[in-house]
Structure formats: structure tokens, C-alpha cells
Amino acid sequence: MTCAVEFPILALLFTSAGEGFGLPLIEAAHSGLPIVANDLPVLREVGGDAVSYVRSDDPQTLAEGLVRWLADHRAGTTPDSRTLQHLTWQESAEQLLGVVLDNHWYRTLDTGQLET
């Protein structure tokens, strides 16, 4: 005999400090799950306006951000993760091939801005 207990999932809380792409955001958006993510440039690039962002520099800052998010969630004013724009696997593969084979970058780095 097995026993299953179900808990409602309120949101994806993704406070990674070293994320390389942000795939969990896309997966959560596919399910329509609200997303609360660490305020990192890579996660903003992936999540855009479809994600709520918090800072996780320290526990107090994170807690304050989550309290704000809960108030917004109760008020119905959190972003709709279903609006997150994403590529299909096919589109992603084609874009990667364009970069590798054709040197087709969607954005380039201005090397004059690099720190020495």
C-alpha cells in the first residue's frame, strides 16, 4: 500500500547564484507556474517580464523580496509566466548551428568594455 500526500505548488522559487541558462524558468512557464527568480542578468534575459525577481544576497533581503511577492500574488499582480517567450528545441538547435557554422551572433560583446 502506498500513501500519497499532495501539496499545492504556489510558485517556482529559483535563487540560483550561478545559473548558466535558466531552463527551470522555461519548464515552469510551460506549466503556467508563477516564477520567482534571483535577480541575475542571465535570468532576466530568459525570464523577461514574465518573472518576478528577488535579490538573494543575504537571507534578510531574500525574505523581504518573498514577502513582497506573496503580497503581489494575493493581489493578483504577479507576472504571468505563460507569457515567457522561448525557443522550441528545433529553433534553439538552428540558432546554435547558425552561430557555430555561420558566425551569426544575435549580440556581440564590445571588448572596449572589458575590465583589465
N, C-alpha and C positions, 0 to 999 in steps of 0.2 A: 504494500500500500504506500502510495506517495501522497504527500501533502504539499499543496502549492499555496503560497500567500502572494497576493498581488498588491503592489503599491503603485499609486498613480505617479507618473513622472511629470514633474512640473516644468522642467527645462533641462537643457544640456548646460552644465557648468564646466567650461573649458578654460582652465587657468594655466595652461602650459606656458613655460617661460622660454622654451627653445623649440617651438614648432617650426617645421620646415615647409609645410604646405597648408594645412588646415582641413584635411579630409574629414575629420569628425564633424566640422561645421556643415559640410555638404551633406553628409549622411543624415545629420539631424534635420536639416532643412527638407530633405526628401520625405521625412516623416511628419513635417509640419510642427516639429517640436521647437518651442522658443529656445533661443540660444543666448547665453551669457558667456562672453569670452574675454580673455585677458586683452588689454589694450596694447597690442603689438602691431607694427606695420604689416606684417605678413597676414595676420588675421583680419585686419581692416581691409586689405586688398582682396581677400577671399570673401569676407562677410558683407562688406559694404554697409548699406543702410538697413540690411535685414537682420542685423545682430545688435544686441546690447553689449556695451563694453564696460568693463570694470578694471581698475588697477589692482594688481596683486603684489605690490611692492612689500607690503607687510600685512599681517593679519587684520589690524585695525582698518586700514584703507580698504581691504577686500570686504570686510564686514559692512562698512558704510556703503560701499557700492551695491552689495547684495540687498541691504535694507531698502535702498532707493529703487532697485529693480523690483523687489516684491511690492512696493507701493505702486509703481507703474503697472505691474502685472494686474494687481487688484483693480486698478482704474481702467484697465483695458488699453493702455497706451504703449505697450511694448511693441517693438518691430515684429512684423510678420515674416518669419523665416522662410515661408514658401515663396517669397519674392526674391530670394537669393539667386543671382544669376550664376550659372555654372555651365561648364562644357560637358558634353557626353564623352564617354571613353573614346569613341571614334574621333570626335573633334579634338580632344586632347592629344591623341596619337598623331593626328595630322599636323597639329600645331608644333609638336615636338620634332617631327620629321622636317618641317619647314625650317626650323632653327638649325638642326644638325646638318641637313643636306643643302639648304639654300641660303643659310645665314640670314634668315628672315626673323628678326627680333621685333617684338611689339614695343619694346622700350630698351634704351641703352643707357649705360651709366656714363655720366660726364666725369671723366677721370680728373678733371681740374678740381673737383670737389672732394677728392680722397684725402684723408689725413695722412701726414707723413710721419 
